[in-house]
Amino acid sequence: MYQYDAYDQKIVDQRVAQYRDQTQRYLAGELSEDEFRPFRLQNGLYIQRYAPMLRVAIPYGMLSSQQVRTLATIARQYDRGYAHISTRQNIQYNWPPLAQVPDILADLAKVQMHAIQTSGNCIRNTTTDQFAGVVAGEVIDPRPTCELIRQWSTFHPEFAFLPRKFKIAVNAHPDIDRAATAVHDIGVYIVKNDAGDIGYKILVGGGLGRTPIIGVVIREFLPQNELIAYLEAILRVYNLYGRRDNKYKARIKILVKALTPQVFAEKVEAEFAHTKTENLLVPEAEFTRLASFFTEPAYQDLSDNPAELSQALTDDKAFALWFNHNTHAHKKAGYRIVTLSLKRTGVAPGDITTEQLFAVADLADQYSFGEVRTTHEQNIVLADVRQDQLFALWQRLSALGFATANIGFLTNIICCPGGDFCSLANAKSIPIAEQIQRRFSDLDEVYDIGALDINISGCMNACGHHHVGHIGILGVDKKGEEYYQVSLGGNAGHDASLGDILGPSFYAEDMAHVIEEVLNVYLDHRHDNERFLETYRRIGIEKFKERVYA
C-alpha cells in the first residue's frame, strides 16, 4: 500500500484543523448554511434524510488491518455500530453527529486516511479491480496508476469546483472489467501497443444517473508518461465548456454528446498540445517509485491443491460450494483470492458491524498479510490466502456471517441505501433487496439460474448502478407512492450495455414475483450453459414483457 510521507501527513492534518474551525464557526452561527455547505462537502459530509452521512475515502479499495480497526472504532464511538461500503469502494457512516465529525477526521488522519473529495463537484475516489495485482492476466498492476491519479487530483486547485462531480476508473485486465470502467467520466484502460510498450486507452463521457451513457474512446494509445497531461487536458476542456446553469446537464457525458465525441476529442487534443509540457510528463522514476509501494508480500513457495484443501473439498459440500463461488484463482501457486460476502439475507447489502470490522482486521493479519480490500460490488476481499488455510478461514467466516456462497449470483445484489437514509431517494432499496433474497433463498435454485447481476437504485442518481445490472431496479415516486421500474440487459464489463426498460413500474410487494417471472422466461428459453445476459441479447425484451405483464 502507498504510505504517506511527511508532506502528505501535514496536508491532511491541516485540512482537519481547517474543518474543525469551519464547523465551530457554523455551529456558533458565524457561517450560514450556504457558506458551510461547500466546506462540509469538501470533507465528505452530506446531510441525509435523518442525520449527516460521512463518506471516507478508500483509495482504490485498499486498507490495512490497522485502518480497518480505526474504522471499527469510529463506528462504535461516533455512529451506531456499523459502516457501509459504497459502489466506489468507500466507507460511509450514516449517523455521525455533525459536531464530532472533526474528531472523526482527526482519528482517520492518525492512520493515513481522510474524507477529502468524497463529495462535491470535484474528482472523486479513483477505483479499480478489487483483484488488482494478484490476479493473472493483467497487463500490469493498475494500483500505481491509481495512486498517480490520486496524487495529481487531490487538492488540484483548477478542478476543485467542476461543473459536476467527476469519476475515474482504471482497468488493466484485457478480458475482464470488474470496475465498470466504461460508465465513468474517464475510463483508463492499461494496454500494450504492437511494440510491447505499456500505455493507456482513454474513454470519456460515460456515466449513469438521469442520462445513462456508455463512454467513447478518444485515444486508442497514450504513452505512459503522458497520462497526467492528457487527463489535465480533458478536465480543462470540461471545465471550460461544461454547463453550470443546470446541474442535470452538467456532467461531462452531456458535453461529449452535445459536441459529438469527435469534436470533443479534437478540443482535448488541441489542449493537450499545450499541456504536454515537461512538468506534466511523468518520469519513469516516478512510476518506479509508486510501484515500490505495491510490491509482493512474503509469499511462500507453495503448490496448488494441497492435501488439506483436497480433503476438505471432498469431505464438506458447503465448504466446496463456498470455495467454488467465493474464491478466485491467484497468480501465485498455493494461494487464492477470497471474497467475503456482505449479502446475507436480512442485512442491508454492504453493511458491516463494528464487531465484524474488528474480526476482518484480525483475519487479515492472520491469513492475508494484514491487507483488506473493498469492492465495487460492496463486498470485502482478502487477496492472499494460502490454500491450506482456506478451510479454517471458511469456518471463521461462517461464524461471522461472511460465508454466503453467492458471489456472482443473483442474491449478491448491489444496492444503494435508498429511502431508508438518502434524502434524494424516491423509494426504499434495502427492503426490495431483502425481498428478492428471501424469495431466492435456495442456493441450488440460485446456482441453476447461473451468473446474474441485480442492481437496485432508490432514485435516478443511480448509486446502485441499476442501468448496468443484468436486471436493474429503479425506485420511482408516483404521487407519494413508491413504485419500481425494471430494466433488462445491462452490463458493466468490457462489452458494456445499458438495460432496456421492461415497461410500466410495479408495486413494492410485487417485486420478488416480477423477478421470478423474468427469470422463468430466461429458464424457458436459454440454451445449454447460456447465461441470462446471453439469452436476453439473443431473444430480446418482448418475451419478457409478454410473461410479466400477462
LOKOL-412718 format. One record per residue (C-alpha): x, y, z. Coordinates in pm, whole numbers, plus 32768, in hexadecimal, padded with zeros to 4 digits. Layout:
BEGIN
XYZ...
# end
This chain:
BEGIN
800080008000806581677FCE80F38203810B80D78374815D82128442816A823A8575824B819B865881478068857B81208033856B8297805D86E182C17F5D872B81B27E5A864282497E9686C283AA7E70882883337D2887D382887CA2873E83CD7CFD887C848A7C598955837E7B19888C83867B0C888D85017B168A0A84F97A0F8A1783E47927892F84A7794C89F785E778FF8B3A852F77CC8A9D848F77478A1885DB77848B6E867676B28C11856877D68CC484C677AC8C05837E76608BDB82CC75E98A8E824376428B0080E2779E8B6A815277DC8A268210775B893C810078928941801E7974890F814D78BB87DA81C8789F8749806A7A14877180347A40869F816D794E858A810E782185F481DE76BF85E38153757B86378203749A850A81CE733084BF822573608496839D74C884EF83EA7614854F834C76C98449827D78458444827478F3839C814F7A59832C818E7B498304806A7BD481A880327CCE81DF7F167C9180D37E0D7BFA7FFC7F227D3E7FBC7FE47D487FA981617E3C7F3282677DC27E6E83967E1F7F9984707D40807A839E7C217F8083B47C3D7F8485307C2980FF852B7AF180EC84527A5C7FF685497AAB80D8866F7A0B820285BF78D08137857B78BA80DC86EC7919822C87807870832386967767826385D4767181468616775F80258607777E7FE8849378038074834C779C805081E0786F800080AC781080CB7F78782F80777E067960815E7DF67A10807D7EF279ED81898000796B816881657839822B81D977B8827A8336764682C9834276208361849E7751843385007702856485DA775C86988513781F8735863278F985FD8652795585D684E47A9C869985157AF8859C86247AB0847F85337B8C8522842B7CA2854D852B7C8F83DB85847C9B838184127DCC845E83DC7E8B839A84E47E7D826684027EB3831A82B57D46833B82557C5D845A82047B0D84B8816A7B9385BB80787AE585D07F2479EE84B97F6B78D985B07F1978AD86FA7E6678F5875D7CFE7A5686DA7CF37B1A85A57C8B7AA2848A7D6B7B49834A7DE27BF682927CC57B8581267CB77C0E7FE87C1F7BF27E6C7C1E7BE47DE17D807CCE7CCB7D0B7DD57DC17C8D7F367D3F7CA87ED97BDD7D117E157B577BE97EB97ABF7AB67E957B6279627EC07CD379B57F967DA878CF80327E397A0B7FBA7E807B6B7ECA7FAB7B497EF780297CAF802B81037C6C7F6481B07B587E4281E27C4A7F2E82767D4A7FC2835D7C437E6583DB7BED7E1084017D5D7F4384D57DA57F0785AB7C727D9585E37CB47D8F86197E2D7D7E878E7E797DB487E57D0B7D5989597D177CD789667BB37BE588477BE17B5888857D3D7A15891E7CB679BF88667B77786888827AD3780F87367B7D78AE86107C3179B3854D7B6D7A0E83DD7B807B3683197AF47B6881A07AE67C9A80D97A7C7C9C7F7A79EC7DCB7EAA798D7D327D5C792C7CF37D2977B87BDF7C2877EC7B277C8D792A7AB17DDC79AF7A4C7DD27B1E7A517F507B4179357FB77A547A37808B799F795C80D97871785B8199793D794F829179D6799783F879777AF0837D79187B43820F78E97CB781BB78E47D0F806B78497E787FFB786F7EE57F5F772480157EFC765880517F6E74F380DF7E9473DC823F7EEC744981FA7E6E75A981FB7FC9764681108000776B801A811F774B7EAD817B77717D6D816E76A97C99829477177B1E829777207A4C83C9777878E2842577B0786082F1785E776F830A797E7622829F7A0B752183787ABE740A84277A0374B8840378B3757282B678AB768182A477A1779781B1774A78DE826F77227995829075D87B048259758D7BBA8398752B7D1E830F75397D7581A974DB7ED681C475617F6F82CA764280DB82A476AC80FC825D781D81B5839C787480A9847777D47F85840478AB7F6F852C79987F98862B78817E7E858577BF7D96856D78EB7DDD86DA79337D7E873377CD7C33867777EE7BDF872379357C35887A78AA7B52884B777F7A3E87D878677A7888F579597A6A89EF783B793E896C7779787688A6787A7725893B78D876FA89E07A2B75998A6579FE74EE89137A26757F88047B0874BE86F87A4C757A8750790E76CC879A79AB777C8647799A788B8615789677B8850C77E876C0861E778677D786F676FE786E85DA7633771B858775A176CB86F575537818873974A9782C85D87414794A84F4747E7A19855C734E7A0786D0739A7A438695750C7B7785C274B97BF786D573D37BD987D474EA7C8D86EC75D97DA886B174E37DCC882774AC7DDC886576237EC6873D764A7FBA87DF755A7FD888FB76577FD5882B779680D6872A772681EF87EC77C38314875A787F827F879679D7814886C9798281FF85A378E8822F848C79E58398841679F483DC82A379FA847682CB7B538325833A7BDC827882017B5B839181367BF9836281EF7D4281EB81B67D45821280487CE382FA801B7E1081CE80447EF7811B7F1C7E5782227E0F7E6A81C37CA57EA781A47C338010827B7B1A809981D77A017FD6824B78A2802782B377A87F21817576D67F1780BE75ED7E2B7F5475FB7DBC7E5375097E497F06749F7F887E8B736480357DD8742A81487D0774E280457CB973B17F737C4572F180A57B66740F811F7AC874377FC97A7572C67FC879F272B6812B792173F5814278277453803277DE75AA80C6794F75FF80C9797375847F63785676667EF078F4778E7F9E7A48773D7F0879B777297DA978F2786D7DBE799F79527EBB7B0C79127E6C7BCB79637D317D0D78EB7C917E4679A27D047F7479E87C2D804F793C7D32804077C47D5B7FB777557EAA7EE3788E7EE67D7978F87EA27CC27A447E9D7B9F7A3A7F937A677B137F8079A47B4680C178347B65806A77827C888112763B7C16807875A37B3C818574257B49817E739B7C3A827F74CA7D20827974DB7E56819C75CC7E09807C77227E9980C976E77ECF823E77E97E52833877E17E7084B378EE7EE885A279267D85861E79417D0184BC7A3A7E11845D7B187DB585857AFC7C47851F7B577C9683B57C8F7D4C842B7CF37C1C84FA7CB37B3283D57D807C1082EF7EA67C0083E07E8B7A8884067E407A23829F7E8F7B3D81A87FC47C0782067EF77D0E82BF7E4A7D8D81867CD47DBF81407C237E3180037AC97EBF7FCA7A157E787E8379367F287D8A78327E1C7DD778307E807F4978EF7D547FCD7A477D20806B7B757C667FE37C977BB7808E7D817BA27F677E987AB87FD47E15798780907EDC784580947E17772380067E6B7643812D7DC9774582147C85777481507BB8767C82187C18771C83637BCB787482D67A7A77FD82517A1A778283AB7A6A78D7843C79AB79898328787C78A883597869790C84C6787E7A7B846677707A69835778627AA682367856794F81907717796480C2778678B67F8376E079A87E9277F27A767DEE77947AA27C81762A7A377CB974E07AEC7CD674DB7B137E5276297BCB7E48755D7D077E0B75F77E5F7DDE75127F4C7E99752380BA7EFE74A78123805B736B81AE7FB6724D8255806A72A981BF81BB73C382C081CD73F283958096733384DC8078734484C87EFC72A383717EDF714683437E51711C81E97EE871BA80ED7FD172BC7FFD7F4473227F21806671CB7E7B809D71B97E217F2A730D7D7B7F3B72A37CB5806C715A7C507FCA72147BC27E9D731A7B177F77720B7A6F8046715279F67F0F7292795D7E86731878CE7FCA735077737F3274B8777B7EB8747E76507DD47379771E7D1C7463784B7D17757D77797C84749376E97B7C7439784A7B0E75AB78907AE9767E79CA7ADF75A07AFB7B0475C37C627B7E749E7D167C2274D47E877C6C73E17F637D2E73D480E07D4372E181B07E0D72E382D07D16736283417BC374B6839E7C5274FF822A7C2475E781F17D4B758680837D2F75EB807E7BBD749A7FF07B5774D1805079E975E87F4D79C675507E337A8F74E97D0279C773A97D4E7A7F738D7EB27AF8728E7F3A7BEC724580AE7C14716C81427D26707A824B7CA56F7B832B7D4D6E1783407CCE6D47843B7D8E6DF183E47ED46DED826B7EA26F2081927E666F2F80CB7D24704780107C7670B180117B0B71697EE27A7F72717EE2796D73167DB878C474597D7C7809754A7E6A78B076B67E0F78DC77E37EBE797978F97DEF78D979CD7E1E77A278967DF076CB77DA7EF27798766B7F2F774F754B7FF077E674127F37784C72C97F56778E71997FC2785970A77EA078716F6E7F7578886E8D8019798D6F08800F7AF56E977F1D7C046E1F7F297D6C6F2B7EE47E726E807DA77EEF6E837D137D8F6FF77D327D4970697BD47DA96F517B407CD36FB27C227BAE711E7BB37BC370AB7A497BD86FDE7A707A9A71037B1479E671E279F27A4870DD78F379DF70E67983787F725E79627881725277FA78FC714E77A177F5721F782B76D6738C78027733746F771A7674756176327723765176F4780775C6783D778875C67955788974AB7A4978C0754F7B66780375997A8776D874357A0976CA73A87B6776EA74817BEB75D074177AC974F5729C7ACE752A725F7C3E757C71717CE1767070197C8975E06FFE7B2B766F704C7BB677C86F3F7CC177A16E3F7BC077356E777AEA786A6E9D7BFC79706D737CCF79006C8F7BAC78A8
# end
